[in-house]
Amino acid sequence: MEANNQPATISKQVVHKLTARFSKEYQETMAQYPADTQAELTEHLKGLLEQLAEYAEQNMDSCVYEAVIEGEKSLLKKYGNRLAAYWQKKFTQYFDFGHVLAEKEVFTVEQYNSLEEAEQSLQPTEASAFAKNCIRLLEVSLPYIMLQTTPEKSAGLTETNTDDTKPETGHEFTRARQLLAIHYLLQGGFGLGPHSGPDTSSLARLAHLLTGTPYTSLQNSEIYKKYRHMPNFKKGPGLIADLLYIRSYFAELGLDGVVKQIDIEIAREQKEK
Protein backbone atom coordinates (compact mmCIF):
# COMPACT_ATOMS: atom_id res chain seq x y z
CA MET A 1 0.00 0.00 0.00
CA GLU A 2 1.28 3.47 -0.80
CA ALA A 3 2.52 5.75 1.94
CA ASN A 4 0.07 8.24 3.41
CA ASN A 5 0.14 11.32 1.18
CA GLN A 6 -3.29 12.69 2.00
CA PRO A 7 -3.79 16.24 3.26
CA ALA A 8 -4.00 16.42 7.06
CA THR A 9 -7.63 17.63 6.93
CA ILE A 10 -8.68 14.57 4.92
CA SER A 11 -6.76 12.22 7.22
CA LYS A 12 -8.43 13.63 10.34
CA GLN A 13 -11.81 13.49 8.66
CA VAL A 14 -11.33 9.83 7.75
CA VAL A 15 -10.26 8.86 11.27
CA HIS A 16 -13.15 10.80 12.82
CA LYS A 17 -15.79 9.38 10.48
CA LEU A 18 -14.49 5.82 10.77
CA THR A 19 -14.38 6.07 14.57
CA ALA A 20 -17.97 7.33 14.59
CA ARG A 21 -19.03 4.43 12.35
CA PHE A 22 -17.38 1.88 14.64
CA SER A 23 -18.98 3.49 17.70
CA LYS A 24 -22.41 3.24 16.07
CA GLU A 25 -21.88 -0.41 15.09
CA TYR A 26 -20.58 -1.22 18.58
CA GLN A 27 -23.54 0.37 20.36
CA GLU A 28 -26.04 -1.34 18.04
CA THR A 29 -24.35 -4.69 18.65
CA MET A 30 -24.23 -4.33 22.43
CA ALA A 31 -27.94 -3.52 22.52
CA GLN A 32 -28.64 -7.09 21.37
CA TYR A 33 -26.86 -8.85 24.23
CA PRO A 34 -27.03 -9.18 28.03
CA ALA A 35 -24.31 -7.54 30.14
CA ASP A 36 -22.18 -10.69 30.51
CA THR A 37 -21.98 -11.18 26.78
CA GLN A 38 -21.42 -7.46 26.24
CA ALA A 39 -18.34 -7.66 28.45
CA GLU A 40 -16.99 -10.67 26.56
CA LEU A 41 -17.58 -9.12 23.15
CA THR A 42 -16.08 -5.82 24.25
CA GLU A 43 -12.90 -7.59 25.37
CA HIS A 44 -12.87 -9.48 22.08
CA LEU A 45 -13.24 -6.29 20.03
CA LYS A 46 -10.51 -4.59 22.06
CA GLY A 47 -8.18 -7.46 21.14
CA LEU A 48 -9.23 -7.17 17.49
CA LEU A 49 -8.45 -3.45 17.45
CA GLU A 50 -5.08 -4.02 19.10
CA GLN A 51 -4.31 -6.40 16.28
CA LEU A 52 -5.55 -3.83 13.74
CA ALA A 53 -3.05 -1.30 15.12
CA GLU A 54 -0.31 -3.91 14.92
CA TYR A 55 -1.41 -4.88 11.40
CA ALA A 56 -1.19 -1.25 10.27
CA GLU A 57 2.15 -0.63 11.94
CA GLN A 58 3.73 -3.90 10.73
CA ASN A 59 3.13 -3.43 6.99
CA MET A 60 -0.06 -5.48 7.00
CA ASP A 61 1.54 -8.68 8.30
CA SER A 62 -0.59 -11.59 7.07
CA CYS A 63 0.10 -13.57 10.27
CA VAL A 64 -1.73 -10.91 12.27
CA TYR A 65 -4.77 -11.09 10.00
CA GLU A 66 -4.76 -14.90 10.11
CA ALA A 67 -4.91 -14.73 13.91
CA VAL A 68 -7.85 -12.32 13.65
CA ILE A 69 -9.78 -14.68 11.38
CA GLU A 70 -9.04 -17.60 13.69
CA GLY A 71 -10.38 -15.57 16.60
CA GLU A 72 -13.58 -14.78 14.72
CA LYS A 73 -14.08 -18.46 13.85
CA SER A 74 -13.57 -19.50 17.47
CA LEU A 75 -16.10 -16.93 18.62
CA LEU A 76 -18.61 -18.14 16.03
CA LYS A 77 -18.05 -21.75 17.05
CA LYS A 78 -18.73 -20.88 20.69
CA TYR A 79 -21.86 -18.78 20.20
CA GLY A 80 -23.35 -20.13 16.96
CA ASN A 81 -26.51 -18.32 15.89
CA ARG A 82 -26.41 -16.15 19.04
CA LEU A 83 -23.53 -14.28 17.39
CA ALA A 84 -25.68 -13.09 14.46
CA ALA A 85 -25.98 -9.46 15.62
CA TYR A 86 -22.20 -9.23 16.05
CA TRP A 87 -21.40 -11.09 12.84
CA GLN A 88 -23.62 -8.87 10.69
CA LYS A 89 -21.48 -5.82 11.51
CA LYS A 90 -18.45 -7.37 9.74
CA PHE A 91 -15.85 -5.83 12.05
CA THR A 92 -13.05 -7.58 10.14
CA GLN A 93 -13.74 -5.28 7.18
CA TYR A 94 -11.70 -2.65 8.99
CA PHE A 95 -8.62 -4.67 7.96
CA ASP A 96 -9.44 -4.22 4.26
CA PHE A 97 -7.76 -0.85 3.76
CA GLY A 98 -8.56 -0.77 0.06
CA HIS A 99 -12.35 -1.01 0.45
CA VAL A 100 -13.25 -0.16 4.05
CA LEU A 101 -14.05 3.51 3.33
CA ALA A 102 -16.61 2.44 0.75
CA GLU A 103 -17.93 -0.60 2.64
CA LYS A 104 -18.43 1.36 5.86
CA GLU A 105 -19.92 4.34 3.95
CA VAL A 106 -17.49 6.83 5.45
CA PHE A 107 -18.29 9.14 2.51
CA THR A 108 -21.33 9.56 0.34
CA VAL A 109 -21.08 8.06 -3.13
CA GLU A 110 -20.49 11.50 -4.61
CA GLN A 111 -17.78 12.35 -2.08
CA TYR A 112 -16.07 8.99 -2.53
CA ASN A 113 -16.04 9.25 -6.33
CA SER A 114 -14.58 12.74 -6.15
CA LEU A 115 -11.53 11.55 -4.19
CA GLU A 116 -8.19 10.77 -5.77
CA GLU A 117 -7.50 7.04 -6.09
CA ALA A 118 -5.00 7.07 -3.20
CA GLU A 119 -7.55 8.87 -1.00
CA GLN A 120 -10.11 6.11 -1.54
CA SER A 121 -7.97 3.72 0.53
CA LEU A 122 -7.42 3.83 4.27
CA GLN A 123 -3.79 4.68 4.96
CA PRO A 124 -1.86 2.69 7.63
CA THR A 125 -1.34 5.78 9.78
CA GLU A 126 -5.08 6.46 9.69
CA ALA A 127 -5.88 2.85 10.54
CA SER A 128 -3.55 2.97 13.53
CA ALA A 129 -5.07 6.23 14.81
CA PHE A 130 -8.58 4.86 14.27
CA ALA A 131 -7.78 1.64 16.16
CA LYS A 132 -6.35 3.53 19.12
CA ASN A 133 -9.38 5.85 19.24
CA CYS A 134 -11.72 2.87 19.37
CA ILE A 135 -9.63 1.04 21.97
CA ARG A 136 -10.02 4.06 24.25
CA LEU A 137 -13.75 4.02 23.57
CA LEU A 138 -13.99 0.38 24.63
CA GLU A 139 -11.80 0.92 27.69
CA VAL A 140 -14.23 3.62 28.85
CA SER A 141 -17.28 1.44 28.15
CA LEU A 142 -16.05 -1.76 29.79
CA PRO A 143 -16.19 -0.68 33.48
CA TYR A 144 -19.82 0.39 33.10
CA ILE A 145 -20.66 -2.97 31.54
CA MET A 146 -18.81 -4.88 34.26
CA LEU A 147 -20.79 -3.09 36.97
CA GLN A 148 -23.87 -4.82 35.57
CA THR A 149 -22.35 -8.32 35.79
CA THR A 150 -21.43 -10.72 38.56
CA PRO A 151 -18.33 -12.97 38.63
CA GLU A 152 -20.50 -16.10 38.79
CA LYS A 153 -22.19 -15.23 35.51
CA SER A 154 -19.09 -14.18 33.61
CA ALA A 155 -18.27 -16.88 31.06
CA GLY A 156 -14.98 -15.20 30.17
CA LEU A 157 -13.56 -15.11 26.67
CA THR A 158 -10.12 -14.02 27.78
CA GLU A 159 -7.54 -15.72 29.94
CA THR A 160 -7.18 -14.55 33.53
CA ASN A 161 -3.51 -15.49 33.81
CA THR A 162 -0.99 -12.66 34.13
CA ASP A 163 2.79 -12.58 34.05
CA ASP A 164 3.05 -13.50 37.69
CA THR A 165 0.12 -15.90 38.02
CA LYS A 166 1.24 -18.99 39.92
CA PRO A 167 -0.03 -22.52 39.33
CA GLU A 168 -2.07 -24.15 42.05
CA THR A 169 1.05 -25.97 43.28
CA GLY A 170 2.15 -22.73 44.95
CA HIS A 171 5.73 -23.03 43.67
CA GLU A 172 7.64 -20.26 41.93
CA PHE A 173 6.88 -21.52 38.43
CA THR A 174 5.19 -18.32 37.32
CA ARG A 175 3.71 -17.99 33.87
CA ALA A 176 6.48 -15.56 32.89
CA ARG A 177 9.18 -18.07 33.84
CA GLN A 178 7.40 -20.90 32.07
CA LEU A 179 7.21 -18.88 28.86
CA LEU A 180 10.84 -17.79 29.08
CA ALA A 181 11.94 -21.39 29.62
CA ILE A 182 9.90 -22.55 26.61
CA HIS A 183 11.31 -19.72 24.51
CA TYR A 184 14.95 -20.48 25.31
CA LEU A 185 14.44 -24.22 24.95
CA LEU A 186 13.01 -23.77 21.44
CA GLN A 187 15.35 -20.94 20.46
CA GLY A 188 18.52 -22.55 21.79
CA GLY A 189 17.72 -26.11 20.85
CA PHE A 190 15.96 -25.70 17.52
CA GLY A 191 16.42 -22.08 16.44
CA LEU A 192 12.68 -21.46 16.74
CA GLY A 193 11.64 -18.05 18.01
CA PRO A 194 9.12 -15.27 17.33
CA HIS A 195 11.59 -13.63 14.94
CA SER A 196 12.75 -16.79 13.18
CA GLY A 197 11.31 -20.11 12.11
CA PRO A 198 7.51 -20.60 12.26
CA ASP A 199 5.04 -17.80 12.88
CA THR A 200 4.30 -16.68 16.41
CA SER A 201 0.85 -18.26 16.33
CA SER A 202 2.33 -21.76 16.11
CA LEU A 203 4.76 -21.08 18.94
CA ALA A 204 2.00 -19.64 21.12
CA ARG A 205 -0.20 -22.69 20.55
CA LEU A 206 2.66 -24.95 21.65
CA ALA A 207 3.21 -22.77 24.72
CA HIS A 208 -0.48 -23.16 25.60
CA LEU A 209 -0.06 -26.94 25.37
CA LEU A 210 3.13 -27.08 27.45
CA THR A 211 1.78 -24.77 30.17
CA GLY A 212 -1.65 -26.42 30.22
CA THR A 213 -3.34 -23.08 29.62
CA PRO A 214 -6.68 -23.24 27.76
CA TYR A 215 -7.67 -20.50 25.34
CA THR A 216 -10.66 -19.58 23.23
CA SER A 217 -8.70 -17.84 20.46
CA LEU A 218 -5.19 -16.54 19.93
CA GLN A 219 -6.66 -13.07 19.55
CA ASN A 220 -7.55 -13.11 23.25
CA SER A 221 -4.50 -15.10 24.34
CA GLU A 222 -2.19 -13.35 26.79
CA ILE A 223 0.44 -15.97 25.94
CA TYR A 224 0.27 -15.04 22.25
CA LYS A 225 0.56 -11.34 23.06
CA LYS A 226 3.61 -11.95 25.25
CA TYR A 227 5.28 -14.43 22.88
CA ARG A 228 5.34 -11.80 20.10
CA HIS A 229 7.81 -9.80 22.22
CA MET A 230 9.79 -12.70 23.69
CA PRO A 231 11.95 -12.50 25.71
CA ASN A 232 11.24 -8.81 26.38
CA PHE A 233 7.52 -8.85 27.22
CA LYS A 234 8.57 -7.39 30.55
CA LYS A 235 11.47 -5.16 31.60
CA GLY A 236 13.77 -4.29 34.46
CA PRO A 237 14.49 -6.21 37.65
CA GLY A 238 11.49 -8.50 37.15
CA LEU A 239 12.86 -9.82 33.86
CA ILE A 240 16.37 -10.21 35.27
CA ALA A 241 15.03 -12.17 38.26
CA ASP A 242 13.07 -14.49 35.96
CA LEU A 243 16.07 -15.03 33.68
CA LEU A 244 18.32 -15.85 36.62
CA TYR A 245 15.70 -18.29 37.90
CA ILE A 246 15.41 -20.31 34.69
CA ARG A 247 19.17 -20.11 34.02
CA SER A 248 19.94 -22.65 36.72
CA TYR A 249 17.76 -25.30 35.05
CA PHE A 250 19.59 -25.01 31.74
CA ALA A 251 22.97 -24.90 33.50
CA GLU A 252 22.19 -28.19 35.30
CA LEU A 253 21.43 -29.80 31.93
CA GLY A 254 24.73 -28.60 30.50
CA LEU A 255 23.01 -26.55 27.78
CA ASP A 256 25.79 -24.02 27.58
CA GLY A 257 24.49 -22.41 24.39
CA VAL A 258 21.18 -21.56 26.06
CA VAL A 259 22.93 -20.34 29.21
CA LYS A 260 25.05 -18.03 27.06
CA GLN A 261 21.93 -16.59 25.40
CA ILE A 262 20.35 -15.97 28.80
CA ASP A 263 23.53 -14.31 30.09
CA ILE A 264 23.61 -12.00 27.06
CA GLU A 265 20.02 -10.96 27.71
CA ILE A 266 20.69 -10.38 31.42
CA ALA A 267 23.72 -8.21 30.58
CA ARG A 268 21.73 -6.23 28.03
CA GLU A 269 18.90 -5.64 30.49
CA GLN A 270 21.30 -4.57 33.25
CA LYS A 271 22.97 -2.13 30.87
CA GLU A 272 19.61 -0.49 30.09
CA LYS A 273 18.71 -0.02 33.75
CORZIBEL-V553553 format. One record per pair of residues at least 24 apart in sequence whose ideal C-beta (glycine too) atoms are under 10 Angstrom apart, sorted by sequence separation. I is the first residue (numbers start at 0). J is the second residue. D is the distance in whole Angstrom. If there is no record, write none. Layout:
i = [I	I]
j = [J	J]
d = [D	D]
This chain:
i = [46	47	67	96	97	181	182	185	199	202	203	95	96	100	178	181	184	199	202	239	240	67	68	95	96	99	200	203	238	239	242	21	43	47	64	67	94	96	99	181	199	200	202	238	239	43	93	178	181	199	96	177	180	181	199	239	43	64	96	99	180	199	230	238	239	43	63	64	178	230	237	94	174	177	178	193	236	93	177	193	194	231	235	236	239	40	177	178	192	193	230	234	235	39	59	177	193	194	233	93	174	193	231	235	236	59	93	192	193	231	234	235	39	40	55	172	174	192	230	234	39	51	54	55	193	51	54	93	44	55	181	36	40	43	48	51	54	47	51	178	182	186	40	44	47	50	166	178	182	185	186	36	40	48	166	177	181	32	36	44	47	166	179	183	43	47	174	178	182	183	36	164	174	178	181	182	32	36	158	31	32	40	160	175	179	182	174	178	179	31	32	160	178	31	32	179	28	30	31	158	160	178	179	0	29	158	175	28	29	31	158	27	28	157	158	164	175	0	28	156	157	175	0	28	156	157	162	179	183	25	27	28	155	156	160	161	24	27	154	157	158	160	180	184	188	28	156	157	158	159	160	175	179	183	187	24	25	156	157	158	162	175	178	179	182	183	24	59	155	157	158	161	173	176	177	180	181	184	23	24	25	58	158	175	176	179	180	183	184	24	55	57	158	175	176	179	180	183	188	21	55	56	59	175	178	179	187	55	56	173	176	177	180	184	187	188	21	24	54	55	175	176	180	187	188	55	56	162	163	171	175	184	186	187	52	55	56	162	173	183	186	187	21	54	55	172	176	187	20	54	55	171	172	183	184	187	52	53	55	56	163	183	186	187	51	52	55	162	183	17	51	52	54	55	78	162	52	53	77	180	183	51	52	78	163	182	183	20	24	51	52	77	162	20	23	50	51	48	49	52	180	183	17	20	21	48	49	51	52	74	179	17	20	47	48	51	73	16	20	48	20	48	49	179	13	17	19	47	48	70	13	16	47	48	16	17	45	46	48	16	44	45	48	15	16	44	47	14	45	46	13	44	45	12	13	44	45	12	43	41	42	45	0	41	44	45	0	40	41	12	41	42	41	38	42	37	38	41	17	37	38	40	41	9	13	39	9	37	38	13	14	37	38	10	13	14	17	21	25	36	37	5	9	13	17	20	21	34	35	38	39	5	14	18	22	26	34	35	37	38	46	4	14	17	18	21	22	25	29	34	37	46	5	6	10	13	14	17	18	21	25	32	34	35	36	45	4	5	9	12	13	14	15	16	17	18	19	34	35	42	43	3	4	10	11	14	15	18	22	26	33	34	35	38	39	42	43	1	2	5	10	13	14	17	18	21	22	25	29	33	34	38	39	41	42	1	9	13	14	17	21	35	36	38	39	40	0	3	5	11	14	15	18	35	36	38	39	3	4	10	14	18	22	34	35	36	38	39	1	3	5	33	34	35	38	0	2	3	5	35	36	0	1	2	3	0	1	2	3	0	3	0	69	66	65	66	66	62	63	65	62	63	61	62	63	66	60	62	77	60	62	76	77	76	73	74	73	74	73	72	73	74	70	71	73	74	70	73	69	70	71	68	69	70	67	69	70	66	67	68	70	66	67	65	66	70	66	63	66	66	63	62	50	50	49	46	57	46	47	53	43	46	47	43	45	46	50	44	45	46	50	53	43	49	39	42	43	42	46	46	39]
j = [70	71	91	120	121	205	206	209	223	226	227	120	121	125	203	206	209	224	227	264	265	93	94	121	122	125	226	229	264	265	268	48	70	74	91	94	121	123	126	208	226	227	229	265	266	71	121	206	209	227	125	206	209	210	228	268	73	94	126	129	210	229	260	268	269	74	94	95	209	261	268	126	206	209	210	225	268	126	210	226	227	264	268	269	272	74	211	212	226	227	264	268	269	74	94	212	228	229	268	129	210	229	267	271	272	96	130	229	230	268	271	272	77	78	93	210	212	230	268	272	78	90	93	94	232	91	94	133	85	96	222	78	82	85	90	93	96	90	94	221	225	229	84	88	91	94	210	222	226	229	230	81	85	93	211	222	226	78	82	90	93	212	225	229	90	94	221	225	229	230	84	212	222	226	229	230	81	85	207	81	82	90	210	225	229	232	225	229	230	83	84	212	230	84	85	232	82	84	85	212	214	232	233	55	84	213	230	84	85	87	214	84	85	214	215	221	232	58	86	214	215	233	59	87	215	216	221	238	242	85	87	88	215	216	220	221	85	88	215	218	219	221	241	245	249	90	218	219	220	221	222	237	241	245	249	87	88	219	220	221	225	238	241	242	245	246	88	123	219	221	222	225	237	240	241	244	245	248	88	89	90	123	223	240	241	244	245	248	249	90	121	123	224	241	242	245	246	249	254	88	122	123	126	242	245	246	254	123	124	241	244	245	248	252	255	256	90	93	123	124	244	245	249	256	257	125	126	232	233	241	245	254	256	257	123	126	127	233	244	254	257	258	93	126	127	244	248	259	93	127	128	244	245	256	257	260	126	127	129	130	237	257	260	261	126	127	130	237	258	93	127	128	130	131	154	238	129	130	154	257	260	129	130	156	241	260	261	99	103	130	131	156	241	100	103	130	131	129	130	133	261	264	99	102	103	130	131	133	134	156	261	100	103	130	131	134	156	100	104	132	105	133	134	264	99	103	105	133	134	156	100	103	134	135	104	105	133	134	136	105	133	134	137	105	106	134	137	105	136	137	105	136	137	105	106	137	138	106	137	136	137	140	96	137	140	141	97	137	138	110	140	141	141	140	144	140	141	144	121	141	142	144	145	114	118	144	115	143	144	120	121	144	145	118	121	122	125	129	133	144	145	114	118	122	126	129	130	143	144	147	148	115	124	128	132	136	144	145	147	148	156	115	125	128	129	132	133	136	140	145	148	157	117	118	122	125	126	129	130	133	137	144	146	147	148	157	117	118	122	125	126	127	128	129	130	131	132	147	148	155	156	117	118	124	125	128	129	132	136	140	147	148	149	152	153	156	157	116	117	120	125	128	129	132	133	136	137	140	144	148	149	153	154	156	157	117	125	129	130	133	137	151	152	154	155	156	117	120	122	128	131	132	135	152	153	155	156	121	122	128	132	136	140	152	153	154	156	157	120	122	124	152	153	154	157	120	122	123	125	155	156	121	122	123	124	122	123	124	125	123	126	126	200	198	198	199	200	197	198	200	198	199	198	199	200	203	198	200	215	199	201	215	216	216	214	215	215	216	216	216	217	218	215	216	218	219	216	219	216	217	218	216	217	218	216	218	219	216	217	218	220	217	218	217	218	223	220	218	223	227	227	227	217	218	218	216	227	217	218	224	215	218	219	216	218	219	223	218	219	220	224	227	218	224	215	218	219	219	223	224	219]
d = [7	8	6	5	8	7	8	10	7	6	8	10	4	9	9	5	9	10	9	9	10	10	9	8	7	10	9	10	8	6	8	8	7	10	8	7	10	7	8	10	6	10	8	9	10	9	8	6	6	5	9	8	9	8	10	5	10	6	6	9	10	9	9	6	7	6	9	10	9	9	10	8	10	8	7	10	9	7	5	6	9	8	7	10	8	8	10	10	9	6	6	7	10	9	8	9	7	9	10	8	7	5	9	9	8	7	8	7	9	8	8	7	9	9	10	9	8	9	9	9	9	9	9	9	10	9	6	9	9	8	9	8	9	9	9	6	9	6	6	10	10	8	10	10	8	9	9	7	7	10	9	8	6	8	8	9	9	10	9	7	8	10	10	9	9	9	8	6	5	7	10	9	8	7	9	6	8	9	9	9	10	10	9	8	8	10	8	7	6	8	7	6	8	4	8	9	10	8	8	7	10	8	9	10	9	8	10	6	9	10	6	8	5	9	8	9	8	8	9	10	8	6	7	8	5	9	8	8	9	10	9	6	8	8	10	7	10	7	10	9	7	6	9	9	10	9	9	4	6	9	8	8	6	7	8	9	8	6	8	5	7	8	9	7	9	9	5	7	9	7	7	10	10	9	10	9	10	9	10	9	9	8	10	10	5	9	5	10	8	7	9	9	10	5	9	5	10	7	8	9	9	7	9	10	10	10	6	4	9	7	6	9	7	10	9	8	8	10	9	7	9	6	8	5	7	8	9	8	9	10	10	8	10	4	10	4	6	6	9	9	8	9	7	8	4	9	9	9	9	9	9	7	10	10	7	6	8	9	9	9	8	5	7	9	6	5	7	8	9	8	8	9	9	10	10	10	9	9	9	10	6	8	4	10	9	10	6	9	8	4	6	8	9	10	10	9	9	9	7	10	10	9	7	10	8	5	9	8	8	7	8	8	5	9	8	9	9	9	7	9	6	5	7	9	10	7	9	9	5	9	7	9	10	10	9	6	9	10	9	5	8	6	7	9	8	9	10	10	10	10	6	10	5	9	9	6	7	9	10	10	8	10	6	5	10	8	8	10	9	10	6	7	5	10	10	9	7	6	7	9	10	9	9	8	8	10	10	10	5	10	9	5	6	9	7	10	8	8	8	10	9	9	6	8	9	10	9	10	9	8	10	8	9	9	9	10	6	10	8	6	9	9	5	9	6	8	7	7	8	8	8	7	7	9	7	5	9	5	9	5	8	10	9	9	10	9	6	6	10	10	9	9	10	9	10	10	10	4	5	9	6	9	9	7	9	5	9	5	6	9	9	5	8	10	8	6	8	9	9	10	6	9	5	9	6	8	10	8	8	9	9	7	6	10	5	6	9	8	10	9	10	10	10	9	7	8	9	10	6	9	10	8	10	5	10	9	4	10	8	8	7	7	10	8	6	8	9	8	8	4	9	9	9	6	10	7	8	7	8	9	9	9	8	8	5	7	10	9	7	7	10	10	8	9	8	8	6	10	10	7	4	9	9	7	9	9	9	6	7	10	10	9	9	9	9	7	5	7	4	8	8	9	8	8	8	9	4	9	6	6	8	10	6	3	9	7	7	8	9	9	9	5	6	9	6	10	9	10	7	10	9	10	10	6	9	8	10	9	6	10	9	5	9	8	10	5	10	10	9	9	9	8	7	8	9	10	6	7	10	8	9]
